[in-house]
């Protein structure tokens, strides 16, 4: 065996991927054995072919090589898709009847992190699937073999597939901020080929992320794109995350459109063509999203946060669209049901060219409460779930509590959420209400319950 199994860091096996700091948690040995475990699991399901790709992080080439060695030593044939956005890897897997692929990406984590998003036989691994890989490693329950290795460039096929589906009716001027992440090559190409004039920002792939972190979920990372939209008079700003499965949207007036509001637009559009369509969204989304979906004649379903979990729910339910507050949007109508920021961006541009309204006018037609951005309280990976479990035992007078993912309490005039992040050692909070006064009331209620569990925990101000 090429790499002796050293002690593994159990914290890397997370709810919907494997992720950790490279060199300490994600060692060469662990990565090789993860490849061995994945190949054994694949073989047990009659799968012997795996597509592998990676993002633009500095550690990605080495991890891709070692993981692929593990796959091949387990008897799987590897097709190396190269350095591409996560949805390009997913697309490549869907072109193959075995529908199996692994993306090596740290997504929006700091530069020293990396990780593995895994799809096996069309099913995105999460929860118990990921724990099963860990147990395979610990018991070294592996398959043996000599898999082959080939390289396949699928980038243009992927772009052509989107260009064949999405048609724009007029030319738009679009700011495209890739934050030096892996979408930097394909996203500007796609938007230009759709017929837009683009203003590219930070599209050179650089795993040190020298300009701002590629996480459009944080408003501070959108400031450069906002300034550029205003300066150039662009029709829209689009900011992609590090691996291209999330996108941030900025109107022509430089206002951020949060993903649950982008979902309002997409939901209406899809329900118009598919009356009664089911739309899935995560616990972090606005209560008003469900209202918009239902008023349009669709079925609104709230579900747990996590790209694997939403994808699985779409598959089980037959929903035509899914979305998360983090910016993952999953189109099943006309697409494959995986989270694809490049495709989502194209669909948004399509809608924008079929109306006389500006982006600002398009989004201001939807109802809006006062809301906080996502707030984080730093805890530890060890205690975050215990804190949430303790909170689930509390009662919130006047509200309806939902424990599907953490604690979400809906009141007649607003809601609050606290849940454990599955990717970092933090508690995630969000509050939304009809007025600032109500927002503060809900916030105080949550703070009080939090203090009953641990008096050192303070909810930060945005």
C-alpha positions in Angstrom: 0.0 0.0 0.0 1.4 3.4 -1.0 0.5 5.2 2.2 0.4 3.7 5.7 -2.7 4.6 7.5 -1.8 7.1 10.3 -4.3 8.4 12.8 -7.2 10.1 11.1 -8.9 13.3 12.3 -12.6 12.4 12.7 -13.7 16.0 12.4 -13.1 16.0 8.6 -16.1 13.6 8.1 -18.9 16.2 8.0 -22.6 16.2 7.3 -22.3 16.6 3.5 -18.7 16.4 2.6 -15.2 15.6 3.8 -13.3 18.8 4.7 -10.4 20.1 6.8 -7.1 21.9 7.0 -4.6 20.4 4.5 -1.5 18.8 6.1 -2.9 18.5 9.6 -6.5 17.1 9.2 -6.3 16.3 5.5 -2.9 14.4 5.3 -1.6 12.6 2.2 -2.3 9.3 4.0 -5.9 10.2 4.9 -6.6 11.4 1.3 -5.1 8.2 -0.2 -7.2 6.0 2.2 -10.3 8.1 1.4 -9.7 7.2 -2.3 -9.4 3.5 -1.3 -12.6 3.7 0.7 -14.6 5.5 -2.0 -13.4 3.0 -4.6 -14.5 0.1 -2.4 -17.9 1.6 -1.8 -18.2 2.3 -5.5 -17.3 -1.3 -6.4 -19.8 -2.6 -3.9 -22.5 -0.8 -5.9 -21.3 -2.1 -9.2 -19.5 1.2 -10.1 -16.0 1.0 -11.5 -15.5 4.5 -13.1 -15.1 7.8 -11.2 -14.7 11.3 -12.7 -12.4 13.5 -10.6 -11.9 17.3 -10.7 -10.4 20.0 -8.5 -10.7 23.7 -7.8 -7.9 26.3 -8.0 -6.5 26.0 -4.5 -2.8 25.6 -4.0 -3.3 22.1 -2.5 -5.7 20.8 -5.1 -3.2 19.3 -7.6 -1.5 17.2 -5.0 -4.8 16.0 -3.4 -6.2 15.1 -6.8 -3.2 13.0 -7.6 -3.1 11.2 -4.3 -6.9 10.6 -4.1 -6.8 9.3 -7.7 -4.1 6.8 -6.8 -6.3 5.5 -4.0 -9.2 5.1 -6.4 -7.0 3.2 -9.0 -5.4 1.0 -6.3 -9.0 0.0 -5.4 -9.7 -1.0 -9.0 -11.6 2.1 -10.2 -10.9 3.7 -13.5 -10.3 7.4 -13.2 -11.3 10.2 -15.6 -9.5 13.4 -14.7 -11.7 16.3 -15.7 -9.0 18.8 -14.7 -9.5 22.1 -12.8 -13.1 23.2 -13.3 -16.1 24.5 -11.3 -17.9 21.9 -9.2 -21.0 21.9 -11.5 -18.8 21.1 -14.5 -17.7 18.0 -12.6 -21.3 17.1 -11.8 -22.2 17.6 -15.4 -19.4 15.3 -16.5 -20.7 12.6 -14.1 -24.2 12.9 -15.6 -22.8 12.2 -19.1 -21.8 8.8 -17.9 -24.2 6.0 -17.0 -22.4 5.4 -13.7 -23.0 9.0 -12.7 -20.1 9.1 -10.2 -17.7 11.9 -9.5 -15.6 13.5 -6.8 -14.8 17.3 -6.6 -11.8 18.3 -4.6 -12.7 21.8 -3.3 -12.4 23.9 -0.2 -15.4 25.9 -1.5 -15.6 29.1 0.7 -13.4 27.9 3.5 -10.0 29.7 4.2 -7.1 29.1 1.8 -5.5 26.4 4.0 -8.6 24.2 3.8 -9.7 21.7 1.1 -12.3 19.0 0.8 -14.2 16.4 -1.1 -17.7 16.6 -2.5 -18.7 13.1 -3.6 -21.4 11.7 -5.9 -21.9 8.0 -6.2 -24.4 6.5 -8.7 -26.3 9.8 -9.0 -26.5 10.1 -5.2 -24.6 12.9 -3.3 -23.0 11.5 -0.2 -24.0 12.9 3.1 -24.5 11.9 6.8 -24.3 8.1 7.2 -22.7 7.7 3.7 -19.7 9.8 4.8 -19.5 8.0 8.2 -19.5 4.7 6.3 -16.4 5.8 4.3 -14.7 6.6 7.7 -15.5 3.2 9.0 -14.2 1.6 5.8 -10.9 3.4 6.4 -10.7 2.5 10.0 -11.3 -1.2 9.2 -9.4 -1.0 5.9 -12.3 -2.7 4.1 -11.0 -2.1 0.7 -11.2 -3.5 -2.8 -8.1 -4.3 -4.8 -7.3 -3.7 -8.5 -5.4 -1.7 -11.0 -7.6 1.1 -12.4 -6.8 3.1 -15.5 -6.3 6.8 -15.8 -7.4 9.2 -18.6 -7.8 12.9 -19.0 -11.0 14.5 -20.4 -11.6 18.1 -21.2 -15.3 18.6 -21.0 -15.4 22.4 -20.5 -16.7 23.4 -23.9 -19.3 20.6 -23.9 -20.6 21.9 -20.6 -20.7 25.5 -21.9 -22.5 24.5 -25.1 -25.1 22.5 -23.1 -26.0 25.8 -21.2 -25.8 27.9 -24.4 -28.2 25.4 -26.0 -30.7 25.8 -23.2 -30.6 29.5 -22.3 -31.4 32.3 -24.8 -31.1 36.0 -24.1 -33.4 38.5 -25.9 -31.1 41.6 -25.6 -27.6 42.6 -24.7 -26.9 43.3 -21.0 -23.8 44.8 -19.3 -22.7 42.5 -16.5 -20.0 42.7 -13.8 -18.6 39.3 -13.2 -16.5 38.9 -10.0 -14.9 35.5 -9.6 -12.9 36.3 -6.5 -9.9 34.4 -8.0 -11.8 31.1 -7.7 -12.0 28.4 -10.3 -15.1 29.9 -12.1 -12.7 32.6 -13.3 -12.2 30.9 -16.6 -15.6 29.6 -17.6 -18.1 32.1 -16.0 -16.9 35.1 -18.0 -16.8 33.0 -21.2 -20.3 31.7 -20.7 -21.8 35.2 -20.0 -20.0 36.7 -23.0 -21.1 33.8 -25.3 -24.7 34.4 -24.1 -24.4 37.8 -25.7 -23.6 40.1 -22.8 -20.9 42.8 -22.4 -18.9 41.7 -19.4 -16.8 43.6 -16.9 -14.6 40.9 -15.4 -13.1 41.2 -11.9 -10.6 38.9 -10.3 -11.0 36.2 -12.9 -7.4 35.0 -12.7 -7.5 31.7 -10.7 -5.3 32.2 -7.6 -5.6 29.9 -4.6 -4.2 32.6 -2.3 -7.4 34.7 -2.9 -5.4 38.0 -3.0 -8.4 40.4 -3.4 -11.3 39.2 -1.3 -12.5 35.8 -0.2 -14.6 34.0 -2.8 -17.7 33.8 -0.5 -20.6 35.9 -1.9 -22.6 35.0 1.1 -20.7 37.7 3.1 -21.6 41.3 2.0 -18.0 42.5 2.6 -16.9 40.3 -0.3 -19.4 42.0 -2.7 -18.2 45.6 -2.1 -15.8 45.7 -5.1 -18.5 44.3 -7.4 -21.1 46.8 -6.1 -18.7 49.7 -6.7 -18.0 48.5 -10.2 -21.7 48.1 -11.0 -22.3 51.7 -9.9 -19.2 53.0 -11.7 -19.9 51.3 -15.1 -23.8 51.5 -15.0 -24.0 47.8 -15.4 -27.4 46.0 -15.6 -26.3 43.4 -13.1 -23.5 42.2 -10.9 -22.7 38.5 -10.4 -20.2 37.2 -7.8 -19.2 33.6 -7.9 -17.9 31.5 -5.0 -14.6 29.6 -4.9 -15.9 26.5 -6.7 -18.8 27.8 -8.8 -21.8 26.3 -7.1 -23.0 29.6 -5.5 -23.6 33.0 -6.9 -24.3 36.4 -5.4 -26.5 38.9 -7.2 -26.3 42.7 -7.3 -28.9 44.9 -9.0 -28.2 47.8 -11.4 -28.4 50.2 -8.4 -25.8 48.3 -6.5 -28.1 46.5 -4.0 -27.4 43.0 -2.9 -30.3 40.5 -3.7 -30.1 37.7 -1.1 -30.6 34.2 -2.5 -34.1 33.7 -0.9 -35.2 36.8 -3.0 -33.6 35.4 -6.1 -35.5 32.2 -5.4 -38.8 34.2 -5.4 -38.1 35.2 -9.0 -37.1 31.8 -10.1 -40.0 30.1 -8.3 -42.6 32.4 -9.9 -41.0 31.8 -13.3 -41.0 28.0 -13.0 -44.6 27.8 -11.4 -45.9 29.9 -14.4 -44.8 27.1 -16.7 -45.5 24.2 -14.3 -48.5 25.0 -12.1 -48.4 23.3 -8.7 -44.6 22.8 -8.9 -42.9 22.0 -5.6 -40.1 24.3 -4.6 -37.6 23.4 -1.8 -35.7 25.9 0.3 -33.6 25.6 3.5 -34.4 26.8 7.1 -32.3 30.0 6.6 -34.7 31.4 3.9 -37.3 34.1 4.5 -40.8 33.2 5.6 -41.9 35.4 2.7 -40.4 32.9 0.1 -43.1 30.3 1.1 -45.7 33.0 0.7 -44.6 33.9 -2.8 -44.4 30.3 -3.9 -47.9 29.5 -2.5 -49.5 32.7 -4.0 -48.0 31.7 -7.4 -49.7 28.3 -7.1 -46.7 26.2 -6.1 -46.0 23.9 -3.1 -43.4 25.3 -0.6 -41.3 22.8 1.3 -38.7 23.9 4.0 -35.8 21.5 4.4 -32.4 21.2 6.1 -29.4 23.2 5.0 -26.8 21.4 3.0 -26.2 20.9 -0.7 -26.3 17.1 -0.4 -29.5 17.2 1.6 -31.4 19.6 -0.7 -30.3 17.6 -3.8 -31.5 14.4 -2.3 -34.8 16.0 -1.3 -35.3 17.3 -4.9 -34.7 13.8 -6.2 -37.1 12.2 -3.7 -39.9 14.8 -4.1 -39.8 15.5 -7.8 -39.4 19.3 -7.0 -38.4 21.5 -9.9 -36.3 23.9 -8.0 -34.4 24.1 -4.8 -32.4 26.9 -3.1 -30.4 27.7 0.0 -29.8 31.0 1.7 -26.1 30.4 1.2 -26.6 30.8 -2.6 -26.8 27.2 -3.8 -29.6 27.0 -6.3 -30.7 23.7 -7.9 -32.7 23.7 -11.1 -34.5 20.5 -12.0 -36.6 22.2 -14.6 -34.5 22.1 -17.9 -31.4 21.1 -15.9 -30.1 18.2 -13.7 -31.1 19.1 -10.2 -27.5 19.9 -9.0 -26.3 23.3 -7.7 -24.8 25.2 -10.6 -24.0 28.9 -10.2 -23.1 29.4 -13.9 -26.4 27.9 -15.0 -28.4 29.9 -12.4 -26.7 33.1 -13.5 -27.6 32.3 -17.1 -31.3 31.7 -16.1 -31.3 35.0 -14.3 -30.0 36.8 -17.3 -32.6 35.1 -19.5 -35.4 36.4 -17.2 -33.9 39.9 -17.2 -33.9 40.0 -21.0 -37.6 39.0 -21.2 -38.8 42.0 -19.2 -38.7 45.8 -19.6 -37.9 46.1 -15.9 -34.4 46.7 -14.5 -33.0 44.2 -12.0 -33.8 46.6 -9.2 -37.4 46.9 -10.4 -37.7 43.2 -10.8 -36.7 42.4 -7.3 -38.4 45.3 -5.5 -41.8 43.9 -6.5 -41.4 41.1 -3.9 -42.3 41.6 -0.3 -39.4 42.2 2.1 -39.0 42.0 5.9 -36.2 43.6 7.9 -33.5 40.9 8.3 -30.0 40.3 9.7 -27.3 38.8 7.5 -26.1 35.4 8.7 -24.6 35.9 12.2 -22.0 33.5 13.5 -21.0 32.6 17.1 -17.6 30.8 17.3 -17.8 27.6 19.4 -16.1 24.3 18.8 -16.8 21.4 16.5 -17.2 19.2 19.6 -19.9 21.3 21.4 -21.9 23.0 18.7 -24.4 20.2 18.3 -24.8 19.8 22.1 -25.7 23.5 22.4 -28.3 23.1 19.7 -29.8 20.0 21.3 -30.1 21.9 24.6 -31.9 24.8 22.8 -34.3 22.3 21.2 -35.5 21.4 24.7 -36.5 25.1 25.3 -39.9 26.5 24.7 -40.4 29.8 22.8 -43.8 31.3 23.9 -45.9 32.7 21.0 -43.8 31.0 18.4 -44.0 27.7 16.4 -40.6 25.8 16.7 -39.3 23.6 14.0 -36.4 21.3 14.8 -35.7 20.0 11.3 -32.3 21.7 11.4 -31.4 23.4 14.6 -34.1 25.6 16.1 -36.2 27.8 13.8 -39.1 29.6 15.5 -41.8 31.3 13.4 -43.9 34.0 15.0 -46.8 35.8 13.4 -44.6 38.8 12.7 -41.1 37.3 12.1 -38.8 34.4 12.8 -35.4 33.4 14.3 -33.0 30.6 13.7 -30.0 29.0 15.4 -28.3 26.0 14.0 -24.9 24.3 14.0 -22.8 24.9 10.9 -21.8 21.7 9.2 -18.6 23.2 7.7 -17.1 25.3 10.5 -17.0 25.4 14.3 -19.8 28.0 14.6 -23.4 28.5 15.4 -25.4 30.2 12.6 -28.1 32.6 13.5 -30.6 34.6 11.4 -33.5 36.9 12.4 -36.2 38.5 10.2 -39.3 40.5 11.1 -41.8 43.1 10.0 -40.2 45.9 12.0 -36.9 46.7 13.7 -38.7 46.5 17.1 -40.0 43.0 16.4 -36.6 41.9 15.2 -35.0 43.0 18.4 -37.7 41.3 20.4 -37.0 37.9 18.6 -33.3 38.4 19.0 -33.6 39.0 22.7 -35.8 35.9 23.1 -33.1 33.8 21.4 -30.3 35.5 23.4 -32.1 34.7 26.6 -32.5 31.0 25.7 -28.9 30.8 24.6 -27.7 32.3 27.9 -29.7 29.6 29.7 -27.6 27.0 27.9 -24.3 28.9 28.1 -24.0 32.4 29.6 -20.7 33.1 27.7 -22.4 33.0 24.2 -23.1 36.5 22.8 -25.1 37.1 19.6 -22.9 39.5 17.5 -24.3 42.7 16.0 -23.9 42.6 12.2 
